[in-house]
Amino acid sequence: MRPEADPVCTDDRLPAAARGGPVSHAVSRVARLHRTAAARLLKQAGLYPGQELVMMYLWEAGPVRQSELIKTCELDPSTVTKMLQRLEQSGHVRRCPDPADRRAVLVEATEGSCALLTEVSSAWSALEEHTLAGLDPAERAELARLLTKVERNLCTETAACPERPTAQEPQPESASSALSTSASSL
């Protein structure tokens, strides 16, 4: 039988084990909800969460070795392989042996994926507006700045983050784009 909780001494909004980390608990909840909202929007483009990040990288970087993509995505190799299989089956990526090292595999976005770029951009814009609804520009900039600091702390702690632009303080005019990048890392 559970003892009666003292309402003055408890915070019913948090599980007992999370009371020592209310911000971490909030970040976890927000990250889960953000991923759920992203999944709903990306489904319209025929993608699963995470696949859009692979495509974004390929659109920007051009052909890369699969091993580099795995390192950049910071995911398990089997997860990236499964993502690439699905993206290849849908005609969005192509994999081929690296001419410089036949043991390595190059991955590149196909010309057919260009239409997907527009859909992903629209989904991320809609996700941004949904996520930040009700926040004024100053609050958005402050949230982006704070999330960048949180990301930097976590990267320093884990030493698992590659260098990327989000490690710098975002400028107010680019806060919206920095937030998108920072939020996707959570």
N, C-alpha and C positions, 0 to 999 in steps of 0.2 A: 504494500500500500504506500502511495506517495504522500510525503508529509505536506501539510498545508503551506503554500508559499506566502511569504510576507510581501504584500503588494507594495509596501514602501521601499523594500530592499531589492526588488526585482525589476528588471526591464523586460516586459513581455514581448517586446519587438525582436529580441535576440535570443537564440538558444543559449542556455547557460554556458556551454563551452566556447561560445563566440564572444562573450562579454568582455574578454580581454583584448579583442580585436574587432571593434565595431566597424572601422573603416575597411579592413580586409574583408569582413563579411559583406559589406555593402558593395565593394568592388566585385566580389564573386557573384553576387546577385545581378549586378548591372551587366557584367560580362556575359552571363548566361542569357539574360533577356535580350541583350544586343545581338548575340549569336542567333537566337530564335527569330528575331525580327529580320536579320540579314538572310536567314534561311528562307523565310517566306518570300522576300523580294527576289532572291537569286533563283528560287524555284521557277519563277516566271521566265527566266533566261535559260532554264534547263541545267542549272549548276547547283552543286552542293556547297555549303560553307567551306571556305579554304581554297576551293578551286579557282575562285576569282582572284585570290592573292597570287596563285601560281601564274595565272594568265597575265595579271598586271605586271609581274616581274618579266615574263617572256616578251610582252609587248614593248617594254622599256629596254631590256637588255639584248634582245635578239637571241640567236642560237647560243645555248649554254650547255655545258656538260650536265648530265643528270646528277652527278655527285655534287656539283656546285649548287644546283637547284635544291637538293636535299639539305645542304648546309645552310643556304639562305632561308629556306622555309622553317628551319629549326623543327623539323618533324622527323618521325621515324622513317627510315628508308622504305619500309613496306607500305606505309601510308601514302608517301609520295608516288611510289610505283603504282598503287591502286588508282590514285587520282589521275596519273598520266594515262593509264589504260583507259579509263572512262573518257577523258578528254580526247584521246586519240580515236576512240570508237565514235565519238560524236563529231570528229573532223576538225577539232580546234587546235590540236597539236600534232606534230610529226616527230618521230624519233628515228635516228639513223646512227650508224657507227661514225665516230669521230675520225676524219681522215688522218689527223695527226697521231692518233692512238686508237687502233681498231678495237681495243678492249673497252674503251670508253664510249658512252652513248651521248649524242647531242640531241637536245630537245629544242624545238622552235615552234612558235605560233604559226598557224597556217594563214594563208590569205583569207580563207573562209571564216576565220575567227574575227575578222575586222568588224562584222556586224555585231558580234558578241561584245566588242569593246564599247559600243554605244549603249547596249543594254546594261552592262556592268556599271558604266559611268552613271546612268540614270538610276540604277538600284542604289548605288552608294550616295548619290545626291538625295534621294528619297529617304534613305536610312539616316543621313545626317540631319535632315530637317525633322524627321520623326524623333530622333534622339535628343535634339536640342530645342524642341518646341518649348516656347515659354521663356527661353533664356535670351536676354538682350545681347548685343554684340560685345559689350564689356564682360559680361558673365561667360560668354562663349570663349573669349580670349583668355580669361582667367582659368577656366576649366582646362583648356588646352595647355596652358602653362603648367598648371598643377599636375596634370596627367603626364606631361613630359618629365617632370621631376620624379614622379612615382616610377615611371618607366626606367629612368636613369638609376634610381635606387635599386630596383629589382635587377637590372642588368649588372650593376656593380656587385650585387650580392651573389648572383649566379655565374657571373663571368661568361655567360652564354650568348650575349647579344653581339652581333656584328656591328661595325660602325655604320651608322645611317643618319640621315639628316635630322630625325626626331630627337637625337641626343642633345641637340642645341635648343636654347630657349626659342620658342616660336615668336615671330613678330606679330603684333596685333592684326595686321592685314592678312596674314596667312594662317591665322589661328584655326580657321575652319578646316583647312587641309591638314594641318598638324594634328588636329583632334582625330580626324579619320584614321590617320596612320597610327597614332598612339592607341586609340580605342581598339584597333584590330589586333594589337599586340597583347591585349589583356587576356 
